[in-house]
Structures are given as structure tokens and as C-alpha cells.
Amino acid sequence: MLGRSGGRLPERVREGTWLGHVAEHAAIEVQRLVGIPVSFGRTRETRTPGVYNLVYEMEEERVGVRAGKLALDVVEHCAGIYGEAMDLEQRLDGLKRLREKWALGPSTKSIVDTAAARGIPWLRLNDRSLRMLGYGVNQRKIQATIASTTAHLEVEIAGDKDLTKRLLGDQGVPVPKDAPTAGASSPTSGASASCARPTRRPASTARRTS
């Protein structure tokens, strides 16, 4: 399975290596088998025997996490720990369908690929096509082919309450916490838990709306 794309892993396996290191390469390889061009990975031991810190490259978080779980199942199966029969082709097919589900659209992918080729990091910000290119004061956001250099994208983000709160929260800005109400008959029952602090409406606004 790991084949030639496993780098020095076959040699390391013959010499003796951690199972965590094997799992790292397996996570990379199962992604490559479904067409994801990844290659980076690192494994480091911890103070607890048999427990490792493992990092591996992924293209999309959901697909990468699923690939990691599949890699662990493969390693445990080969080690005789995973007792159930494993249909690897079926699991890989499921991983491929998941990748297709969350794949970038052609326009967004073209922009992201160009940024990556120039060494510009990018991050997925929602389940759709909103992406952040770069970081700090130089960051820019794109959604499909719309860039944050126009006001259109900011209006779109501001119109999505959940996304706005998540983006602000990720930057350390205090935001209200949602809490489910007890029922339709008591719509304010969750009010005390839904806001981190009380809000006050300007007096001029209160007079106009009273």
C-alpha cells in the first residue's frame, strides 16, 4: 500500500520504527490514493510510551481527519489489533466521495492553487467557498471570484449571523453565546445564558422606537 511513495518508510520499517510513524505515512498515502497531492508529515514520541504526537498534511479538514482514522484502522488491522474484516477499497471509495463533496469549485480552486504556488497560505472559513488568503494585515478573503477588496463580501458575511460571530470569536472578540430556550412559551428563558454581557440601546434610538 505504501509503495514507493512512502519515501524511506520501507527502510525504516525493516530497521524498526514507531507505529505512529507508520500511521503518519498511511494517512498521507490514503489521501494520495484518492488523488490528494500531500506529502508532509512528522511524528514525535511523548513521555507516555506508545503515545505519539502526529502531524500530517491535508487538503480539506473533513477528508484529512477521515483519512487519519482510516490510517489507524489499517495499522491496527496489520498489527492484528483490528479484529474485523476490512474492505479497504470500499473505505477508499467513501473517502473519494467525501473529497468530491467538499472539493473547491473550479474558480476558487484556481485562485487557491495560484496562491499556494506563490507560497501564500490559505484557510477555509466556512462550508462553502469563503477562503482567507495570507494572514495579519496582508490577509484577503475571497468567495468564489469575489474578493474582500469590494464591500460586497463584507455585506455577505455580515448577513450571516453565525458566520460573523464565529469569525469574530476566532479573532478573540467577545461574542454572544447561543443557548437553546426551554420552549416556545418562554422565549426569554435562555436570555441570561445567550449573552456574555448586557447590551444597552442608545437613548436617541430608544426615543425614536418608543
KEKELO-590639 format. One record per residue: residue number from 1; residue in three letters; x, y, z of N, C-alpha, C in turn. Coordinates in nm, 3 decimals, always signed. Example, Ala and Ser with C-alpha at 12.3 -4.5 7.8 and 13.67 -1.06 7.14 Angstrom:
REM KEKELO-590639
[pt 1 Ala [+1.319 -0.569 +0.780] [+1.230 -0.450 +0.780] [+1.320 -0.330 +0.780]]
[pt 2 Ser [+1.285 -0.225 +0.708] [+1.367 -0.106 +0.714] [+1.290 +0.003 +0.787]]
REM end
This chain:
REM KEKELO-590639
[pt 1 Met [+0.083 -0.121 +0.000] [+0.000 +0.000 +0.000] [+0.086 +0.126 +0.000]]
[pt 2 Leu [+0.191 +0.127 +0.083] [+0.273 +0.247 +0.094] [+0.364 +0.263 -0.027]]
[pt 3 Gly [+0.405 +0.152 -0.088] [+0.476 +0.155 -0.215] [+0.596 +0.247 -0.214]]
[pt 4 Arg [+0.629 +0.295 -0.333] [+0.747 +0.379 -0.348] [+0.723 +0.519 -0.294]]
[pt 5 Ser [+0.595 +0.564 -0.293] [+0.567 +0.699 -0.244] [+0.580 +0.709 -0.092]]
[pt 6 Gly [+0.610 +0.597 -0.026] [+0.628 +0.601 +0.118] [+0.762 +0.657 +0.160]]
[pt 7 Gly [+0.846 +0.702 +0.065] [+0.975 +0.760 +0.099] [+1.067 +0.656 +0.160]]
[pt 8 Arg [+1.127 +0.689 +0.274] [+1.219 +0.598 +0.342] [+1.146 +0.504 +0.438]]
[pt 9 Leu [+1.013 +0.505 +0.437] [+0.940 +0.424 +0.533] [+0.972 +0.275 +0.522]]
[pt 10 Pro [+0.973 +0.214 +0.401] [+1.006 +0.070 +0.395] [+1.139 +0.037 +0.462]]
[pt 11 Glu [+1.238 +0.124 +0.441] [+1.369 +0.103 +0.504] [+1.359 +0.117 +0.654]]
[pt 12 Arg [+1.283 +0.219 +0.699] [+1.267 +0.241 +0.843] [+1.191 +0.126 +0.909]]
[pt 13 Val [+1.093 +0.069 +0.837] [+1.018 -0.043 +0.892] [+1.108 -0.164 +0.911]]
[pt 14 Arg [+1.196 -0.188 +0.814] [+1.289 -0.300 +0.826] [+1.385 -0.280 +0.943]]
[pt 15 Glu [+1.426 -0.154 +0.965] [+1.517 -0.124 +1.074] [+1.445 -0.122 +1.209]]
[pt 16 Gly [+1.315 -0.089 +1.204] [+1.236 -0.074 +1.326] [+1.196 +0.070 +1.346]]
[pt 17 Thr [+1.068 +0.098 +1.357] [+1.020 +0.235 +1.375] [+0.891 +0.233 +1.455]]
[pt 18 Trp [+0.845 +0.349 +1.496] [+0.722 +0.360 +1.574] [+0.601 +0.328 +1.488]]
[pt 19 Leu [+0.496 +0.273 +1.550] [+0.370 +0.255 +1.479] [+0.307 +0.390 +1.446]]
[pt 20 Gly [+0.336 +0.489 +1.530] [+0.286 +0.624 +1.499] [+0.344 +0.676 +1.369]]
[pt 21 His [+0.471 +0.645 +1.344] [+0.535 +0.685 +1.219] [+0.471 +0.614 +1.100]]
[pt 22 Val [+0.438 +0.487 +1.119] [+0.371 +0.411 +1.013] [+0.233 +0.472 +0.986]]
[pt 23 Ala [+0.159 +0.508 +1.092] [+0.027 +0.567 +1.077] [+0.035 +0.702 +1.004]]
[pt 24 Glu [+0.140 +0.778 +1.032] [+0.160 +0.906 +0.964] [+0.170 +0.886 +0.813]]
[pt 25 His [+0.255 +0.792 +0.771] [+0.270 +0.765 +0.628] [+0.144 +0.707 +0.567]]
[pt 26 Ala [+0.073 +0.624 +0.644] [-0.052 +0.567 +0.594] [-0.156 +0.676 +0.571]]
[pt 27 Ala [-0.163 +0.775 +0.661] [-0.258 +0.885 +0.646] [-0.228 +0.967 +0.521]]
[pt 28 Ile [-0.099 +0.984 +0.493] [-0.059 +1.057 +0.372] [-0.093 +0.974 +0.248]]
[pt 29 Glu [-0.063 +0.845 +0.255] [-0.079 +0.760 +0.137] [-0.225 +0.739 +0.099]]
[pt 30 Val [-0.314 +0.722 +0.197] [-0.455 +0.701 +0.162] [-0.513 +0.827 +0.096]]
[pt 31 Gln [-0.461 +0.944 +0.134] [-0.505 +1.067 +0.066] [-0.453 +1.070 -0.078]]
[pt 32 Arg [-0.330 +1.028 -0.097] [-0.272 +1.025 -0.232] [-0.346 +0.925 -0.320]]
[pt 33 Leu [-0.395 +0.817 -0.261] [-0.467 +0.715 -0.338] [-0.601 +0.767 -0.392]]
[pt 34 Val [-0.656 +0.871 -0.329] [-0.782 +0.929 -0.380] [-0.756 +1.060 -0.454]]
[pt 35 Gly [-0.630 +1.086 -0.488] [-0.598 +1.200 -0.573] [-0.560 +1.328 -0.503]]
[pt 36 Ile [-0.530 +1.323 -0.372] [-0.493 +1.443 -0.298] [-0.340 +1.450 -0.290]]
[pt 37 Pro [-0.278 +1.552 -0.349] [-0.131 +1.559 -0.356] [-0.068 +1.613 -0.228]]
[pt 38 Val [-0.058 +1.529 -0.126] [+0.004 +1.570 +0.000] [+0.129 +1.486 +0.024]]
[pt 39 Ser [+0.220 +1.537 +0.107] [+0.345 +1.464 +0.130] [+0.406 +1.489 +0.267]]
[pt 40 Phe [+0.368 +1.597 +0.335] [+0.435 +1.634 +0.460] [+0.378 +1.557 +0.579]]
[pt 41 Gly [+0.465 +1.515 +0.669] [+0.421 +1.452 +0.792] [+0.536 +1.445 +0.892]]
[pt 42 Arg [+0.502 +1.449 +1.019] [+0.602 +1.436 +1.125] [+0.540 +1.359 +1.242]]
[pt 43 Thr [+0.621 +1.276 +1.307] [+0.576 +1.201 +1.425] [+0.681 +1.218 +1.534]]
[pt 44 Arg [+0.634 +1.249 +1.653] [+0.725 +1.265 +1.767] [+0.670 +1.186 +1.885]]
[pt 45 Glu [+0.760 +1.122 +1.958] [+0.718 +1.047 +2.075] [+0.688 +1.141 +2.192]]
[pt 46 Thr [+0.612 +1.092 +2.286] [+0.579 +1.168 +2.407] [+0.640 +1.097 +2.527]]
[pt 47 Arg [+0.616 +1.151 +2.644] [+0.669 +1.088 +2.765] [+0.596 +0.959 +2.799]]
[pt 48 Thr [+0.476 +0.943 +2.738] [+0.399 +0.821 +2.762] [+0.433 +0.718 +2.655]]
[pt 49 Pro [+0.485 +0.602 +2.693] [+0.519 +0.501 +2.593] [+0.398 +0.461 +2.508]]
[pt 50 Gly [+0.418 +0.455 +2.377] [+0.310 +0.416 +2.286] [+0.217 +0.528 +2.246]]
[pt 51 Val [+0.240 +0.648 +2.297] [+0.158 +0.765 +2.262] [+0.246 +0.862 +2.183]]
[pt 52 Tyr [+0.195 +0.907 +2.067] [+0.275 +0.991 +1.979] [+0.199 +1.118 +1.941]]
[pt 53 Asn [+0.273 +1.223 +1.914] [+0.219 +1.343 +1.851] [+0.243 +1.329 +1.701]]
[pt 54 Leu [+0.135 +1.331 +1.624] [+0.143 +1.304 +1.482] [+0.083 +1.420 +1.404]]
[pt 55 Val [+0.157 +1.469 +1.307] [+0.111 +1.578 +1.220] [+0.125 +1.532 +1.076]]
[pt 56 Tyr [+0.021 +1.554 +0.996] [+0.030 +1.521 +0.854] [-0.050 +1.622 +0.772]]
[pt 57 Glu [-0.007 +1.639 +0.651] [-0.068 +1.738 +0.562] [-0.205 +1.691 +0.515]]
[pt 58 Met [-0.297 +1.785 +0.499] [-0.429 +1.755 +0.444] [-0.476 +1.870 +0.357]]
[pt 59 Glu [-0.561 +1.839 +0.264] [-0.615 +1.940 +0.173] [-0.742 +2.001 +0.229]]
[pt 60 Glu [-0.826 +1.915 +0.289] [-0.953 +1.959 +0.347] [-0.970 +1.887 +0.479]]
[pt 61 Glu [-1.014 +1.958 +0.583] [-1.012 +1.903 +0.718] [-1.095 +1.775 +0.732]]
[pt 62 Arg [-1.216 +1.775 +0.681] [-1.302 +1.657 +0.697] [-1.240 +1.535 +0.631]]
[pt 63 Val [-1.187 +1.555 +0.513] [-1.125 +1.444 +0.440] [-0.997 +1.400 +0.512]]
[pt 64 Gly [-0.918 +1.496 +0.560] [-0.794 +1.463 +0.628] [-0.817 +1.386 +0.757]]
[pt 65 Val [-0.919 +1.425 +0.834] [-0.950 +1.355 +0.959] [-0.997 +1.213 +0.928]]
[pt 66 Arg [-1.083 +1.199 +0.825] [-1.130 +1.065 +0.786] [-1.012 +0.979 +0.740]]
[pt 67 Ala [-0.918 +1.039 +0.667] [-0.800 +0.965 +0.622] [-0.717 +0.919 +0.741]]
[pt 68 Gly [-0.706 +1.003 +0.844] [-0.631 +0.965 +0.962] [-0.694 +0.846 +1.035]]
[pt 69 Lys [-0.827 +0.847 +1.044] [-0.896 +0.736 +1.109] [-0.879 +0.607 +1.029]]
[pt 70 Leu [-0.887 +0.619 +0.896] [-0.866 +0.502 +0.811] [-0.723 +0.449 +0.827]]
[pt 71 Ala [-0.626 +0.541 +0.834] [-0.487 +0.501 +0.850] [-0.466 +0.423 +0.980]]
[pt 72 Leu [-0.528 +0.470 +1.089] [-0.516 +0.399 +1.216] [-0.579 +0.260 +1.208]]
[pt 73 Asp [-0.694 +0.250 +1.139] [-0.758 +0.120 +1.123] [-0.669 +0.025 +1.043]]
[pt 74 Val [-0.603 +0.077 +0.940] [-0.514 -0.006 +0.858] [-0.398 -0.057 +0.941]]
[pt 75 Val [-0.337 +0.033 +1.019] [-0.222 -0.006 +1.102] [-0.264 -0.110 +1.205]]
[pt 76 Glu [-0.378 -0.085 +1.271] [-0.425 -0.181 +1.372] [-0.461 -0.314 +1.308]]
[pt 77 His [-0.517 -0.309 +1.187] [-0.552 -0.432 +1.118] [-0.425 -0.513 +1.085]]
[pt 78 Cys [-0.323 -0.443 +1.037] [-0.197 -0.511 +1.003] [-0.128 -0.565 +1.128]]
[pt 79 Ala [-0.148 -0.498 +1.241] [-0.086 -0.541 +1.366] [-0.168 -0.647 +1.437]]
[pt 80 Gly [-0.285 -0.682 +1.380] [-0.370 -0.782 +1.441] [-0.456 -0.729 +1.553]]
[pt 81 Ile [-0.463 -0.595 +1.568] [-0.545 -0.535 +1.674] [-0.689 -0.517 +1.627]]
[pt 82 Tyr [-0.703 -0.478 +1.501] [-0.835 -0.455 +1.441] [-0.890 -0.589 +1.396]]
[pt 83 Gly [-0.981 -0.647 +1.474] [-1.025 -0.783 +1.450] [-1.121 -0.801 +1.334]]
[pt 84 Glu [-1.199 -0.697 +1.301] [-1.300 -0.709 +1.197] [-1.236 -0.707 +1.058]]
[pt 85 Ala [-1.307 -0.771 +0.963] [-1.260 -0.767 +0.824] [-1.268 -0.625 +0.771]]
[pt 86 Met [-1.171 -0.587 +0.689] [-1.167 -0.451 +0.636] [-1.173 -0.454 +0.485]]
[pt 87 Asp [-1.269 -0.380 +0.430] [-1.279 -0.363 +0.285] [-1.212 -0.230 +0.252]]
[pt 88 Leu [-1.083 -0.235 +0.222] [-1.007 -0.113 +0.200] [-1.057 -0.037 +0.079]]
[pt 89 Glu [-1.091 -0.106 -0.028] [-1.140 -0.039 -0.148] [-1.268 +0.038 -0.120]]
[pt 90 Gln [-1.357 -0.021 -0.042] [-1.482 +0.047 -0.007] [-1.454 +0.170 +0.079]]
[pt 91 Arg [-1.363 +0.158 +0.173] [-1.329 +0.273 +0.258] [-1.265 +0.384 +0.175]]
[pt 92 Leu [-1.179 +0.348 +0.081] [-1.116 +0.448 -0.005] [-1.220 +0.514 -0.096]]
[pt 93 Asp [-1.317 +0.437 -0.142] [-1.423 +0.493 -0.226] [-1.505 +0.594 -0.147]]
[pt 94 Gly [-1.532 +0.563 -0.021] [-1.603 +0.658 +0.064] [-1.523 +0.785 +0.086]]
[pt 95 Leu [-1.392 +0.770 +0.102] [-1.305 +0.887 +0.119] [-1.304 +0.972 -0.008]]
[pt 96 Lys [-1.306 +0.906 -0.123] [-1.307 +0.978 -0.250] [-1.437 +1.057 -0.266]]
[pt 97 Arg [-1.549 +0.997 -0.229] [-1.678 +1.067 -0.239] [-1.682 +1.186 -0.144]]
[pt 98 Leu [-1.623 +1.169 -0.025] [-1.620 +1.280 +0.070] [-1.537 +1.394 +0.015]]
[pt 99 Arg [-1.426 +1.362 -0.051] [-1.344 +1.467 -0.111] [-1.420 +1.541 -0.219]]
[pt 100 Glu [-1.494 +1.467 -0.301] [-1.572 +1.531 -0.408] [-1.681 +1.621 -0.350]]
[pt 101 Lys [-1.738 +1.581 -0.237] [-1.844 +1.660 -0.174] [-1.792 +1.795 -0.127]]
[pt 102 Trp [-1.671 +1.797 -0.070] [-1.619 +1.920 -0.012] [-1.510 +1.984 -0.097]]
[pt 103 Ala [-1.498 +1.941 -0.221] [-1.395 +1.997 -0.309] [-1.426 +2.143 -0.343]]
[pt 104 Leu [-1.321 +2.220 -0.366] [-1.338 +2.359 -0.408] [-1.396 +2.364 -0.548]]
[pt 105 Gly [-1.474 +2.469 -0.574] [-1.522 +2.491 -0.709] [-1.407 +2.530 -0.801]]
[pt 106 Pro [-1.426 +2.522 -0.931] [-1.315 +2.549 -1.024] [-1.256 +2.689 -1.011]]
[pt 107 Ser [-1.341 +2.790 -0.992] [-1.289 +2.928 -0.981] [-1.208 +2.946 -0.853]]
[pt 108 Thr [-1.266 +2.901 -0.740] [-1.196 +2.914 -0.612] [-1.068 +2.833 -0.612]]
[pt 109 Lys [-1.072 +2.712 -0.666] [-0.955 +2.626 -0.668] [-0.842 +2.689 -0.750]]
[pt 110 Ser [-0.877 +2.753 -0.861] [-0.776 +2.817 -0.943] [-0.704 +2.927 -0.866]]
[pt 111 Ile [-0.780 +3.007 -0.790] [-0.721 +3.115 -0.712] [-0.636 +3.059 -0.599]]
[pt 112 Val [-0.689 +2.959 -0.529] [-0.617 +2.898 -0.417] [-0.489 +2.831 -0.465]]
[pt 113 Asp [-0.494 +2.761 -0.577] [-0.374 +2.695 -0.630] [-0.267 +2.796 -0.668]]
[pt 114 Thr [-0.310 +2.908 -0.725] [-0.213 +3.013 -0.761] [-0.149 +3.073 -0.636]]
[pt 115 Ala [-0.232 +3.094 -0.531] [-0.178 +3.148 -0.406] [-0.078 +3.050 -0.344]]
[pt 116 Ala [-0.114 +2.921 -0.343] [-0.025 +2.820 -0.286] [+0.107 +2.812 -0.363]]
[pt 117 Ala [+0.100 +2.827 -0.496] [+0.222 +2.823 -0.578] [+0.314 +2.940 -0.546]]
[pt 118 Arg [+0.255 +3.048 -0.497] [+0.335 +3.166 -0.460] [+0.374 +3.165 -0.312]]
[pt 119 Gly [+0.343 +3.056 -0.244] [+0.378 +3.047 -0.103] [+0.285 +3.121 -0.010]]
[pt 120 Ile [+0.165 +3.152 -0.056] [+0.066 +3.224 +0.026] [-0.023 +3.122 +0.095]]
[pt 121 Pro [-0.025 +3.120 +0.229] [-0.112 +3.024 +0.299] [-0.259 +3.059 +0.283]]
[pt 122 Trp [-0.345 +2.957 +0.292] [-0.488 +2.984 +0.280] [-0.564 +2.898 +0.381]]
[pt 123 Leu [-0.683 +2.943 +0.413] [-0.763 +2.875 +0.515] [-0.910 +2.879 +0.474]]
[pt 124 Arg [-0.977 +2.765 +0.491] [-1.120 +2.758 +0.463] [-1.196 +2.813 +0.583]]
[pt 125 Leu [-1.290 +2.907 +0.558] [-1.360 +2.974 +0.667] [-1.503 +2.926 +0.687]]
[pt 126 Asn [-1.560 +2.858 +0.589] [-1.695 +2.804 +0.606] [-1.713 +2.681 +0.518]]
[pt 127 Asp [-1.833 +2.627 +0.517] [-1.859 +2.506 +0.438] [-1.876 +2.534 +0.291]]
[pt 128 Arg [-1.878 +2.661 +0.255] [-1.895 +2.696 +0.114] [-1.760 +2.739 +0.057]]
[pt 129 Ser [-1.756 +2.849 -0.014] [-1.633 +2.884 -0.085] [-1.559 +3.003 -0.024]]
[pt 130 Leu [-1.588 +3.038 +0.101] [-1.520 +3.150 +0.165] [-1.381 +3.105 +0.210]]
[pt 131 Arg [-1.279 +3.176 +0.163] [-1.140 +3.143 +0.194] [-1.065 +3.267 +0.239]]
[pt 132 Met [-0.965 +3.247 +0.324] [-0.876 +3.355 +0.363] [-0.738 +3.326 +0.305]]
[pt 133 Leu [-0.684 +3.423 +0.234] [-0.550 +3.412 +0.177] [-0.456 +3.500 +0.258]]
[pt 134 Gly [-0.341 +3.446 +0.297] [-0.247 +3.522 +0.377] [-0.294 +3.536 +0.520]]
[pt 135 Tyr [-0.226 +3.622 +0.597] [-0.261 +3.642 +0.736] [-0.217 +3.781 +0.780]]
[pt 136 Gly [-0.263 +3.820 +0.899] [-0.228 +3.952 +0.952] [-0.287 +4.065 +0.868]]
[pt 137 Val [-0.212 +4.174 +0.859] [-0.262 +4.292 +0.787] [-0.268 +4.267 +0.637]]
[pt 138 Asn [-0.201 +4.164 +0.589] [-0.198 +4.137 +0.445] [-0.303 +4.036 +0.401]]
[pt 139 Gln [-0.385 +3.987 +0.492] [-0.483 +3.886 +0.455] [-0.592 +3.943 +0.366]]
[pt 140 Arg [-0.644 +3.859 +0.281] [-0.758 +3.892 +0.197] [-0.854 +3.774 +0.198]]
[pt 141 Lys [-0.981 +3.803 +0.184] [-1.081 +3.697 +0.178] [-1.139 +3.691 +0.037]]
[pt 142 Ile [-1.174 +3.569 -0.005] [-1.241 +3.551 -0.134] [-1.357 +3.455 -0.116]]
[pt 143 Gln [-1.458 +3.475 -0.196] [-1.569 +3.380 -0.203] [-1.600 +3.361 -0.350]]
[pt 144 Ala [-1.569 +3.241 -0.401] [-1.572 +3.216 -0.545] [-1.473 +3.314 -0.609]]
[pt 145 Thr [-1.521 +3.407 -0.692] [-1.430 +3.504 -0.754] [-1.448 +3.644 -0.697]]
[pt 146 Ile [-1.522 +3.657 -0.588] [-1.544 +3.788 -0.525] [-1.440 +3.806 -0.415]]
[pt 147 Ala [-1.371 +3.919 -0.417] [-1.265 +3.944 -0.320] [-1.309 +4.047 -0.217]]
[pt 148 Ser [-1.240 +4.048 -0.103] [-1.273 +4.144 +0.003] [-1.225 +4.284 -0.028]]
[pt 149 Thr [-1.169 +4.305 -0.145] [-1.133 +4.441 -0.187] [-1.258 +4.521 -0.223]]
[pt 150 Thr [-1.374 +4.455 -0.231] [-1.501 +4.524 -0.251] [-1.586 +4.506 -0.126]]
[pt 151 Ala [-1.690 +4.587 -0.111] [-1.777 +4.578 +0.006] [-1.875 +4.463 -0.003]]
[pt 152 His [-1.889 +4.404 -0.120] [-1.990 +4.301 -0.140] [-1.969 +4.182 -0.046]]
[pt 153 Leu [-1.845 +4.138 -0.032] [-1.817 +4.021 +0.050] [-1.845 +4.049 +0.198]]
[pt 154 Glu [-1.807 +4.168 +0.244] [-1.833 +4.204 +0.384] [-1.983 +4.206 +0.413]]
[pt 155 Val [-2.062 +4.255 +0.317] [-2.208 +4.256 +0.335] [-2.261 +4.114 +0.344]]
[pt 156 Glu [-2.207 +4.025 +0.261] [-2.249 +3.885 +0.264] [-2.216 +3.821 +0.399]]
[pt 157 Ile [-2.097 +3.848 +0.451] [-2.057 +3.791 +0.580] [-2.143 +3.847 +0.692]]
[pt 158 Ala [-2.164 +3.979 +0.692] [-2.243 +4.042 +0.797] [-2.387 +3.992 +0.797]]
[pt 159 Gly [-2.437 +3.948 +0.682] [-2.573 +3.896 +0.673] [-2.587 +3.756 +0.729]]
[pt 160 Asp [-2.476 +3.690 +0.758] [-2.477 +3.556 +0.816] [-2.434 +3.568 +0.962]]
[pt 161 Lys [-2.532 +3.567 +1.054] [-2.503 +3.592 +1.195] [-2.407 +3.489 +1.253]]
[pt 162 Asp [-2.430 +3.362 +1.226] [-2.346 +3.258 +1.283] [-2.201 +3.269 +1.233]]
[pt 163 Leu [-2.185 +3.294 +1.102] [-2.051 +3.307 +1.047] [-1.981 +3.429 +1.104]]
[pt 164 Thr [-2.053 +3.541 +1.116] [-1.994 +3.664 +1.170] [-1.944 +3.642 +1.312]]
[pt 165 Lys [-2.026 +3.577 +1.395] [-1.985 +3.553 +1.534] [-1.865 +3.458 +1.540]]
[pt 166 Arg [-1.863 +3.359 +1.454] [-1.752 +3.265 +1.456] [-1.622 +3.332 +1.413]]
[pt 167 Leu [-1.629 +3.415 +1.308] [-1.508 +3.484 +1.261] [-1.456 +3.582 +1.366]]
[pt 168 Leu [-1.549 +3.653 +1.432] [-1.507 +3.745 +1.537] [-1.449 +3.669 +1.656]]
[pt 169 Gly [-1.515 +3.559 +1.693] [-1.467 +3.479 +1.805] [-1.330 +3.421 +1.780]]
[pt 170 Asp [-1.304 +3.381 +1.655] [-1.173 +3.327 +1.620] [-1.062 +3.430 +1.637]]
[pt 171 Gln [-1.099 +3.559 +1.630] [-1.000 +3.666 +1.648] [-0.996 +3.718 +1.791]]
[pt 172 Gly [-1.064 +3.649 +1.881] [-1.060 +3.688 +2.021] [-1.157 +3.796 +2.061]]
[pt 173 Val [-1.252 +3.830 +1.972] [-1.351 +3.933 +2.003] [-1.466 +3.868 +2.081]]
[pt 174 Pro [-1.504 +3.921 +2.198] [-1.616 +3.863 +2.273] [-1.746 +3.868 +2.193]]
[pt 175 Val [-1.815 +3.755 +2.183] [-1.941 +3.748 +2.110] [-2.044 +3.677 +2.195]]
[pt 176 Pro [-2.173 +3.704 +2.172] [-2.278 +3.634 +2.249] [-2.271 +3.485 +2.225]]
[pt 177 Lys [-2.302 +3.409 +2.328] [-2.308 +3.263 +2.318] [-2.453 +3.222 +2.304]]
[pt 178 Asp [-2.483 +3.144 +2.201] [-2.619 +3.096 +2.181] [-2.651 +2.988 +2.283]]
[pt 179 Ala [-2.776 +2.988 +2.330] [-2.823 +2.883 +2.420] [-2.965 +2.849 +2.384]]
[pt 180 Pro [-3.003 +2.720 +2.381] [-3.141 +2.683 +2.347] [-3.237 +2.728 +2.454]]
[pt 181 Thr [-3.355 +2.773 +2.414] [-3.457 +2.815 +2.509] [-3.533 +2.694 +2.558]]
[pt 182 Ala [-3.603 +2.709 +2.671] [-3.674 +2.597 +2.730] [-3.792 +2.555 +2.645]]
[pt 183 Gly [-3.851 +2.649 +2.574] [-3.967 +2.616 +2.491] [-4.021 +2.740 +2.427]]
[pt 184 Ala [-4.116 +2.721 +2.336] [-4.172 +2.835 +2.264] [-4.251 +2.926 +2.355]]
[pt 185 Ser [-4.301 +2.872 +2.467] [-4.382 +2.954 +2.557] [-4.298 +3.049 +2.640]]
[pt 186 Ser [-4.166 +3.025 +2.645] [-4.080 +3.114 +2.724] [-3.959 +3.154 +2.642]]
[pt 187 Pro [-3.978 +3.245 +2.544] [-3.869 +3.281 +2.452] [-3.752 +3.349 +2.518]]
[pt 188 Thr [-3.769 +3.400 +2.640] [-3.658 +3.471 +2.705] [-3.588 +3.384 +2.808]]
[pt 189 Ser [-3.626 +3.255 +2.817] [-3.568 +3.171 +2.921] [-3.419 +3.150 +2.903]]
[pt 190 Gly [-3.370 +3.159 +2.780] [-3.228 +3.141 +2.756] [-3.153 +3.272 +2.747]]
[pt 191 Ala [-3.218 +3.384 +2.780] [-3.156 +3.515 +2.761] [-3.034 +3.532 +2.849]]
[pt 192 Ser [-3.041 +3.483 +2.973] [-2.928 +3.504 +3.062] [-2.803 +3.430 +3.016]]
[pt 193 Ala [-2.824 +3.315 +2.949] [-2.709 +3.237 +2.904] [-2.665 +3.273 +2.764]]
[pt 194 Ser [-2.752 +3.341 +2.687] [-2.722 +3.366 +2.546] [-2.632 +3.486 +2.526]]
[pt 195 Cys [-2.617 +3.572 +2.628] [-2.533 +3.690 +2.612] [-2.427 +3.691 +2.721]]
[pt 196 Ala [-2.306 +3.721 +2.681] [-2.197 +3.725 +2.778] [-2.208 +3.847 +2.867]]
[pt 197 Arg [-2.269 +3.955 +2.816] [-2.284 +4.077 +2.894] [-2.408 +4.150 +2.847]]
[pt 198 Pro [-2.473 +4.231 +2.933] [-2.593 +4.304 +2.889] [-2.558 +4.409 +2.786]]
[pt 199 Thr [-2.652 +4.436 +2.696] [-2.633 +4.540 +2.596] [-2.728 +4.655 +2.625]]
[pt 200 Arg [-2.688 +4.774 +2.584] [-2.769 +4.894 +2.611] [-2.792 +4.966 +2.480]]
[pt 201 Arg [-2.917 +5.000 +2.452] [-2.951 +5.071 +2.330] [-2.934 +5.220 +2.353]]
[pt 202 Pro [-2.877 +5.293 +2.257] [-2.862 +5.438 +2.274] [-2.995 +5.505 +2.305]]
[pt 203 Ala [-2.991 +5.608 +2.390] [-3.115 +5.675 +2.430] [-3.190 +5.734 +2.312]]
[pt 204 Ser [-3.114 +5.790 +2.215] [-3.180 +5.851 +2.098] [-3.258 +5.747 +2.019]]
[pt 205 Thr [-3.204 +5.626 +2.009] [-3.273 +5.520 +1.937] [-3.395 +5.475 +2.014]]
[pt 206 Ala [-3.383 +5.467 +2.149] [-3.495 +5.426 +2.231] [-3.612 +5.523 +2.218]]
[pt 207 Arg [-3.581 +5.655 +2.210] [-3.690 +5.753 +2.198] [-3.760 +5.739 +2.064]]
[pt 208 Arg [-3.681 +5.711 +1.957] [-3.743 +5.702 +1.825] [-3.831 +5.580 +1.812]]
[pt 209 Thr [-3.797 +5.470 +1.883] [-3.872 +5.347 +1.868] [-3.981 +5.330 +1.973]]
[pt 210 Ser [-3.987 +5.420 +2.071] [-4.086 +5.408 +2.177] [-4.221 +5.463 +2.132]]
REM end
